[in-house]
Amino acid sequence: MTTAPGSASGSAVGSAVGVTTIPGEPWSTGVERGADGAVRVAGVDVRALAAEHGTPAYVLDEQDLRTRARTYRRAFTEAFAEIGAGVDVYYAGKAFLSVAVARWVHEEGLRVDTASGGELAVALRAGVPGAEIGLHGNNKSDGEIAAALDAGVGRIIVDSLVEIERVADAVAARGGAPAPVMVRVTTGVHAGGHEYISTAHEDQKFGLSLAPSRGTADTVAAADDDSPAMTALLAVVARPELRLLGIHSHIGSQILDPSGFAVAARAVLALRARLAARTGVLVEEVDLGGGYGIAYLPGEVALDADRIAKEVAASVERSAAEVGTDLPRFSIEPGRAIVGPAGLTLYSVGTVKPVRLDEGRTRLYVSVDGGMSDNIRPALYGAQYHAEVVGRLSTAEPVLARVVGKHCESGDIVVHEVHLPGDVRAGDLLAVAATGAYGRSMASNYNLLTRPPVVAVREGASRVLVRRETVDDLLALDTDA
């Protein structure tokens, strides 16, 4: 059958997707369907994966992930070299981080961005040098700041005036070299797929606003810039315990239109120039964040690394010329774009039942052995995913289906709308594509379900990166058990 593309909003209503879309996006490049209908990932049959590792399970295509990491590093390095600027690529560990994944991306030339003490510990355990790690967070604990200083991280991204003082005081108490910091700013650029993942508009928790408290100063000559961002930069410059490495901006997640990056970059470079005019300090680095979008449904087109690299490089070159400064070194932070398409979640089907809708239509509710505890994004954001029966061949006509989990919530939906073979039944293996990002990292034990394992596949073999939790693990945390 012919597969119809999903709409821009991700809805698959009325389109016969979900039956014969493998290979191709949104699946990893190692996913293929054999003549017997069974799917293999990097040469490993999903039936063998289910037999050995159980379901649900996160399956991660190692070579696909490595290739995407390499592609982003090459694309941005080449594009920025053409304008005479250097660039570092940081893997955003919040998307998914394990010791193996941190090691893989570092082997492919990426640095690692962390957002907590736990992520920092994993990156260090993987052997990533502290100097190639960044620490984010809008509310870092004293312990996290101390751990970052102990590790000699390459940058601490400060998020408030209070945090600037806390980091400086921590350095003063222990002595040693000044801590390299970047100030996270909000540019007012609103980009991304959902309000909760658009991170550069004013009314949210991250960063310090570029908007001045008075007037509309946005020129290099504006010496009266009293914006929170400028105030924070001046506070860093005033503390000898801190070294102002640069300015950080992040405009959102799952971004498919690159124009927002250009607008944000221009605003940050203008702020950099105003700081230089005011203090003589021209910061050496600007971080443009991440948020590069991927395909979640058949027919969607991911943001191409070469395209975005060239467009961003061209825009920052223009912006630097406009504000009259030399180009700084740049950095970016892809996470979802590296790991998202490399992963899928493998489930076993349980209860299947038809539910009558309006106008005589019927939707088939297909229940799986996981749900919102292993992928909260559909419930939290209304995120759209794509699923297929992957363990056998079916010639049955496709029917409108909804894939749901086993939790005690009506909103426990894994895939809102997809067409599955009409003979889908208990015991079938079903895979959901593009779950490498934020599936395991946002997983919970709701209803006291145990979190699935993360299984890596490469060249016909599989190995467990993160083991499945057990009931004993849950009971071990209960001090009255």
C-alpha positions in Angstrom: 0.0 0.0 0.0 1.0 3.6 -0.4 1.9 5.5 2.8 0.5 8.9 3.2 2.7 11.6 4.9 1.7 12.9 8.3 0.7 16.5 8.5 2.8 19.3 10.0 1.1 18.9 13.3 1.8 15.2 13.3 -1.7 13.9 12.9 -2.2 10.7 11.0 -6.0 10.8 11.0 -7.4 9.5 7.7 -4.0 8.4 6.3 -3.1 4.8 5.9 0.3 5.0 7.6 1.6 2.3 9.9 1.7 -0.8 7.8 4.6 -0.8 5.3 6.8 2.2 6.0 10.0 0.3 6.9 12.7 1.1 5.8 12.9 4.8 5.9 12.1 7.7 8.3 11.2 7.8 11.1 13.1 4.6 11.7 16.9 4.4 12.2 18.9 3.5 9.1 19.6 0.0 10.5 15.9 -0.9 10.5 14.7 -3.2 7.7 11.8 -5.6 7.2 12.5 -9.1 5.9 10.5 -11.1 3.4 8.8 -12.9 6.4 7.6 -9.6 7.7 9.9 -9.6 10.7 11.9 -6.5 11.4 15.6 -6.5 12.0 17.6 -3.7 13.7 21.3 -3.6 12.7 20.9 -7.2 11.7 19.2 -8.3 14.9 15.7 -9.8 14.6 13.2 -8.2 16.9 11.8 -11.6 17.8 15.3 -12.5 19.1 15.5 -9.2 21.0 12.1 -9.9 22.7 13.1 -13.5 23.5 16.4 -12.5 25.1 15.6 -9.1 26.7 11.9 -9.1 27.1 9.4 -6.3 26.4 9.0 -3.4 26.7 12.6 -2.6 25.7 14.4 0.5 24.3 16.5 -0.6 21.3 19.3 1.7 20.3 21.1 1.4 16.9 24.7 2.2 17.8 25.9 2.8 14.3 23.0 5.1 13.5 23.7 7.2 16.6 27.4 7.4 15.8 26.8 8.4 12.2 24.4 11.2 13.3 27.0 12.5 15.8 29.7 12.5 13.2 27.4 14.2 10.7 26.6 17.1 13.0 30.3 17.6 13.9 31.4 17.5 10.2 28.6 19.7 8.9 29.1 22.5 11.5 32.9 22.3 11.4 32.9 22.7 7.6 30.3 25.4 7.5 31.9 27.5 10.2 35.4 27.0 8.8 34.2 28.7 5.6 33.4 31.9 7.6 36.7 31.6 9.6 35.1 30.5 12.9 35.6 27.5 15.1 32.7 25.5 16.5 32.3 22.8 19.2 29.4 20.3 19.2 28.1 19.3 22.6 25.8 16.3 22.9 22.8 17.3 25.0 22.8 14.5 27.5 19.3 15.2 28.8 17.9 13.5 25.7 19.4 10.2 26.9 22.6 9.6 28.7 24.3 6.4 29.7 28.0 5.6 30.1 28.1 3.9 26.7 26.3 6.7 24.9 28.6 9.3 26.5 31.6 7.3 25.4 30.2 6.9 21.8 29.6 10.6 21.2 32.9 11.5 22.7 34.7 9.0 20.4 32.9 10.7 17.5 34.3 14.1 18.5 31.5 15.6 20.5 31.7 17.2 23.9 28.9 16.5 26.5 26.4 18.9 27.9 24.9 17.9 31.3 22.0 19.3 33.2 22.4 17.7 36.6 24.9 16.2 39.0 23.8 12.7 37.9 24.4 13.5 34.2 27.8 14.9 35.1 28.7 11.8 37.0 27.7 9.6 34.1 29.8 11.6 31.6 32.8 11.5 33.9 32.4 7.7 34.4 32.4 7.4 30.6 35.9 9.0 30.6 34.8 12.3 29.1 37.4 14.9 30.3 35.9 17.5 32.6 37.2 20.2 30.3 34.9 18.9 27.6 31.8 18.9 29.7 29.3 21.7 30.4 26.9 22.0 33.3 23.5 23.5 32.8 20.6 24.0 35.2 18.4 26.8 36.5 18.6 25.7 40.1 22.0 24.0 40.7 22.6 22.7 44.1 25.7 23.5 46.1 26.7 19.9 45.6 26.4 20.1 41.8 28.4 23.3 41.7 31.1 21.7 43.9 31.1 18.6 41.7 31.5 20.7 38.5 34.4 22.6 40.1 36.0 19.4 41.3 35.8 17.9 37.8 37.2 21.0 36.1 34.3 21.4 33.7 34.9 23.5 30.7 31.9 25.7 31.4 29.2 26.3 33.9 26.2 27.9 32.3 24.8 30.3 35.0 21.1 31.1 34.9 20.5 33.9 37.5 22.3 36.6 39.4 22.0 34.6 42.6 23.8 31.7 40.9 26.6 33.9 39.7 27.3 34.8 43.3 27.0 31.2 44.5 29.5 30.0 42.0 31.9 32.8 42.7 31.6 32.2 46.4 32.3 28.5 46.0 35.4 29.3 44.0 36.6 31.8 46.6 36.1 29.3 49.4 38.3 26.7 47.7 40.8 28.9 45.9 42.3 28.0 42.5 41.7 29.3 39.0 38.6 31.3 38.1 35.7 29.1 37.0 34.7 29.5 33.3 31.1 30.5 33.0 28.6 31.4 30.3 25.5 33.5 31.0 22.3 32.0 29.6 20.1 34.6 28.0 16.5 34.6 26.6 16.3 36.2 23.3 12.5 36.4 23.0 12.6 34.0 20.0 9.8 31.4 20.5 10.5 28.2 18.7 9.6 24.5 19.0 6.7 22.1 19.0 5.0 22.9 22.3 5.0 25.7 24.8 6.7 23.6 27.4 9.7 23.0 25.2 10.1 26.5 23.8 12.7 28.0 26.0 13.5 31.5 24.9 10.3 33.5 25.4 10.1 35.7 28.4 7.5 34.1 30.7 9.5 30.9 31.6 12.1 29.8 34.1 15.3 29.7 32.0 17.9 32.4 31.5 18.1 36.2 31.7 16.2 38.4 29.4 17.8 40.7 26.7 14.8 43.0 27.0 16.0 46.3 28.7 14.1 47.6 31.7 13.7 50.9 29.9 13.5 51.9 26.3 14.1 49.6 23.4 17.9 49.7 23.2 19.2 47.2 20.7 22.1 49.0 19.1 25.8 48.6 19.7 26.1 52.1 21.1 23.4 51.7 23.7 25.5 52.3 26.9 22.4 52.4 29.1 21.4 48.7 28.5 20.0 47.7 31.9 18.6 44.3 30.8 18.8 41.4 33.1 21.2 39.8 30.7 23.6 42.7 30.7 23.3 43.0 34.4 24.4 39.4 34.8 27.3 39.8 32.4 28.6 42.8 34.3 28.2 40.8 37.5 30.4 38.0 36.1 33.0 40.5 34.9 33.1 42.1 38.4 34.0 38.8 40.1 37.7 37.8 39.9 36.7 34.2 40.8 34.9 33.9 37.5 36.1 34.0 33.9 33.4 35.1 31.5 33.7 32.5 28.7 30.7 33.5 26.7 26.9 33.9 26.2 24.5 31.0 25.9 21.1 30.9 24.1 18.7 28.1 23.6 15.4 28.8 21.8 13.5 25.6 22.0 13.2 22.0 21.0 11.9 20.0 17.9 12.6 23.0 15.7 12.1 22.4 12.0 12.4 26.0 10.8 15.9 27.3 11.0 15.0 31.0 10.8 14.7 31.3 14.6 18.4 30.5 15.1 19.4 33.4 12.8 17.2 35.9 14.8 18.5 34.6 18.1 22.1 34.7 17.0 21.8 38.3 15.8 20.5 39.3 19.2 23.2 37.5 21.1 26.0 38.9 19.0 24.6 42.4 19.4 24.6 41.9 23.2 28.2 40.7 23.0 29.1 43.9 21.1 27.3 46.1 23.6 29.2 44.4 26.5 32.5 45.0 24.7 31.7 48.7 24.1 30.8 49.1 27.7 33.6 47.1 29.4 36.2 46.2 26.8 35.4 42.6 27.3 34.7 40.8 24.0 33.6 37.3 25.1 35.3 34.5 23.2 32.4 32.1 22.7 28.7 32.1 21.8 26.5 29.0 22.3 23.5 28.8 20.0 21.9 25.8 21.8 20.2 22.9 20.2 16.6 21.9 19.5 17.1 20.5 15.9 14.0 18.7 14.9 13.6 15.1 13.8 11.0 13.1 11.9 8.5 11.3 14.1 6.0 10.3 11.4 6.3 9.0 7.9 6.4 11.9 5.5 7.9 14.3 8.0 11.3 15.7 7.1 14.0 16.2 9.7 16.1 19.3 9.9 19.1 18.6 7.7 22.5 19.0 9.5 24.2 20.5 6.4 21.4 22.9 5.7 21.1 24.2 9.2 24.9 24.5 9.6 25.3 26.5 6.4 22.3 28.8 7.2 23.4 29.5 10.8 27.0 30.1 9.7 25.8 32.6 7.0 23.5 34.4 9.5 26.2 34.8 12.2 28.7 36.1 9.6 26.2 38.7 8.5 25.3 39.6 12.1 28.9 40.0 13.2 29.5 42.3 10.3 26.4 44.3 11.2 27.5 44.9 14.8 31.1 45.4 13.8 32.9 42.7 15.8 35.1 39.7 15.0 33.5 36.3 15.1 33.7 34.4 18.3 34.0 30.6 18.7 30.6 29.0 18.5 29.1 25.9 20.1 25.8 24.0 19.5 24.0 21.3 21.5 22.1 18.7 19.5 20.6 15.9 21.6 17.3 14.6 20.1 18.8 14.9 16.6 21.6 12.5 17.6 19.8 9.9 19.6 16.1 10.2 18.8 16.0 8.5 15.4 18.5 5.9 16.6 16.0 4.4 19.1 12.8 2.5 19.0 10.7 0.9 21.8 9.7 -2.7 21.4 6.4 -3.8 23.0 4.2 -6.9 23.2 0.5 -6.5 22.4 -2.0 -7.5 25.0 -5.7 -6.6 25.0 -7.1 -5.6 21.6 -10.7 -4.2 21.5 -12.8 -2.1 19.1 -14.4 1.1 20.3 -17.3 2.6 18.5 -16.8 6.3 17.6 -19.2 8.8 16.1 -20.8 8.4 12.7 -20.5 4.6 12.8 -16.6 4.6 12.8 -14.6 2.3 14.9 -11.2 2.7 16.4 -9.2 -0.3 17.5 -7.6 0.1 20.9 -4.3 -1.9 21.0 -2.9 -2.2 24.5 0.8 -2.8 25.0 2.9 -3.9 28.1 4.3 -0.4 28.7 2.9 3.1 28.3 3.3 6.5 29.8 5.9 5.3 32.3 8.3 4.6 29.4 7.2 7.4 27.1 5.5 10.4 28.9 5.7 12.7 25.9 2.3 11.9 24.3 0.6 12.5 27.6 2.7 15.5 28.5 3.0 17.3 25.2 0.5 15.5 22.9 3.5 14.3 21.0 2.8 12.2 18.0 4.6 8.9 17.3 4.4 6.1 14.7 4.0 2.4 15.3 4.1 -0.8 13.3 3.6 -4.5 13.9 7.1 -5.8 13.5 7.2 -9.6 14.3 5.4 -11.1 11.3 3.9 -10.5 7.9 0.2 -9.4 7.6 -1.9 -9.0 4.5 -4.9 -7.8 6.5 -6.5 -4.5 5.6 -5.3 -1.6 7.8 -7.6 -0.2 10.4 -7.6 2.9 12.4 -5.9 2.2 15.8 -4.8 3.8 19.0 -1.9 2.3 20.9 -2.4 2.6 24.6 -0.5 1.5 27.7 -1.4 -0.5 30.8 -1.5 2.4 33.3 -4.5 3.5 35.3 -5.0 6.6 33.3 -7.3 7.3 30.3 -4.5 9.6 29.0 -2.1 6.7 28.9 -1.7 6.9 25.1 1.5 5.8 23.3 0.4 6.5 19.7 -2.8 8.6 19.2 -3.6 7.6 15.7 -2.1 5.1 13.4 -3.2 2.4 10.9 -2.3 -1.1 11.9 -3.1 -4.4 10.3 -6.7 -5.4 11.1 -5.6 -8.8 12.4 -3.3 -7.3 15.1 -3.6 -9.6 18.1 -2.3 -10.4 21.6 1.3 -11.6 21.4 2.3 -9.5 18.4 5.4 -7.4 18.6 4.9 -3.7 18.0 7.6 -1.1 17.7 7.3 2.7 18.1 9.8 4.7 16.1 12.1 7.6 17.2 12.0 7.1 20.9 15.7 7.3 21.5 15.4 10.8 22.9 13.5 11.4 26.2 11.9 7.9 26.4 14.2 6.4 29.0 15.5 9.8 30.3 11.9 10.8 31.3 10.7 7.3 32.3 9.0 6.7 35.7 7.8 4.0 37.9 4.2 5.0 37.8 1.9 2.2 39.0 5.2 0.7 40.2 6.1 -0.6 36.7 9.7 -1.3 36.3 11.6 0.7 33.7 12.7 -1.1 30.6 16.2 -1.9 29.6 18.2 -0.1 27.0 19.6 -2.6 24.5 22.2 -1.6 21.9 22.4 -3.4 18.6 25.3 -3.4 16.2 26.4 -5.7 13.3 24.0 -8.5 14.2 24.6 -8.5 18.0 22.9 -7.0 21.0 24.1 -6.0 24.4 22.4 -4.4 27.4 23.5 -0.8 28.2 21.1 -0.2 31.0 19.5 -3.3 32.6 15.8 -3.7 33.2 14.6 -2.7 36.7 13.1 -5.4 38.8 10.5 -5.6 41.6 13.4 -6.2 43.9 14.9 -2.8 42.9 11.6 -1.1 43.8 11.4 -2.9 47.1 15.0 -2.1 47.9 14.1 1.6 48.0 11.2 1.0 50.4 12.7 1.2 53.9 9.7 -0.5 55.5 9.6 -3.4 53.0 
